[in-house]
Amino acid sequence: MDDDRGRPSRGGAPVTISAVQTALVRVQAAMARGHARVTGTALGPHQTAVVRIGFSFTWLLFLLREWPHRRELYGPDGPWSWDMARQLIDGNRAFTALMWSDSGLWFETVYALALVSALLLLLGWRTRTMSVLFMLGVLSLQNRSIFLGDGGDNLIHLMSLYLVLTRCGQVWSLDARRAARRPDGQEPPRDTTGIVLWTVLGLALAWVQLFTDAGLSPIADGPLPGLGWATILWGLWLIQGGWWLARRYAPGEPRTVLDMLANLAHNGALVVIMGEVCLLYASAGWYKVQGSRWQDGTALYYPLHLDYFSPWPSLADALASSGTLVMLLTYGTVIVQVAFPFTLLNRRAKNAMLVLLMLEHIGIAVALGLPFFSLAAIAADAVFLPTAFLLWTVRKATRARDRLAARTVRLPRQRAGEHDERPDDEKPAPTLTG
């Protein structure tokens, strides 16, 4: 059908060719902007830094807390013996370096490396390398004794894999501090420390594959179908070496291409992390909806009466004594978890829901005695925190630190309103430090 001016129309509404072309141009421009943003920038640098800090801190705190019991939990003195773990690993083909040897010295070495890698990742020192070592430490300990944990271990397990793909050291890290000290346009330094670290790790990986019973396969039993741990680890090692070569000797197009690929991997991993958090709350909320105890509002009452989940019996009794409070907390938990994924469509609603979720996890940590689960959950929630709030928090923390440092180093007679009234000949002589 044509209108009275000969232009094609659909349903009586005229559609001009120029309007269609304009729409196509707008779509192409939007796609070009999206492509440039996804490949040209690592999105959410502050959020990924908080996730890195949160999960490495949680894992480090857990390892330190369980240091006196480490041999019973993951080592040779535990009820889950090395032979029993070997039988399970032979079936599920999970990765754990603790199965490479039943030596007590090897166990202590792996546990110590897990501690050190968590600390260095927390500080942001060589984050690309430390994120891989952090992942290996988490998998080695958790897969050695899979029956330990409180739910937070699953989050740490997953996030340790995702962090390897993120550029989580761009801000609030020693790497970022070192990069900021280098003037713009200056040639990258030789980085002797990085070369030595890369060489040592390559030799260690070769020793593991050639002289131990690790059984790292190039095509099987890996984190991805068709890719074994040998391919993954050697691939990461080669990528790190190639990155250094491109930065040092090919700063033009090769470096640009590598940056684009790294940004693409980072942004993809960031989307996966956000989707994982949404899936976590959606599945937990809808699963609770199907439970009769959650439906009648009494679900919270029962764990408060279990000794294992009652670190503060008086607090648990006070909470459980109020039927109205138990009902409100029970229904509130379900509503918040089910609604959270939908609130991402509105910034204010999302921020308000984040506050409720974090308060919920703080309550779980205090009332039910699950601090590491709550820390892991809060660290995962932090991926949705607004950048402005994170920067404001850092500014406030920095000012508080500076004030505390100023008060610490100030001499008693240098405080405001106080003067040294002693004669000049009685005052102490100045020193090199003042």
Buried (B, 14 or more C-beta within 10 A) or exposed (E): EEEEEEEEBEEEEBEEEEEEEEEEEEEEEEEEEEEEEBBEEBBBBBBBBBBBBBBBBBBBBBBEEBEEEBBBBBBBEBEBEBEEBEEBBEEEEBBBBBBBBBEEEBBEBBBEBBBBBBBBBBBBBBBBBBBBBBBBBBBBBBBBBBEBBBBBBBBBBBBBBBBBBBBBBBBBBBBBEBEEEEEEEEEEEEBEEBEEBBEEBBEEBEEBBEEBEBBBBBEBBBEEEEBBBBBBBBEBBEBBBEBBEBBBEBEEEBBBEBBBEBBBBBBBBBEBBBEBBBEBBBEBBEEBEEEEEBBEBBBBBEBBEEEEBBBEEEEBEEBBEEEEEBBEBBBEBBBBBBBBBEBEEEEEBBBEBBEBBBEBBBBBBBBBBBBBBBBBBBBBBBBBBBEEEBEEEEEEEEEEEEEEEEEEEEEEEEEEEEEEEEEEEEEEEEEEEE
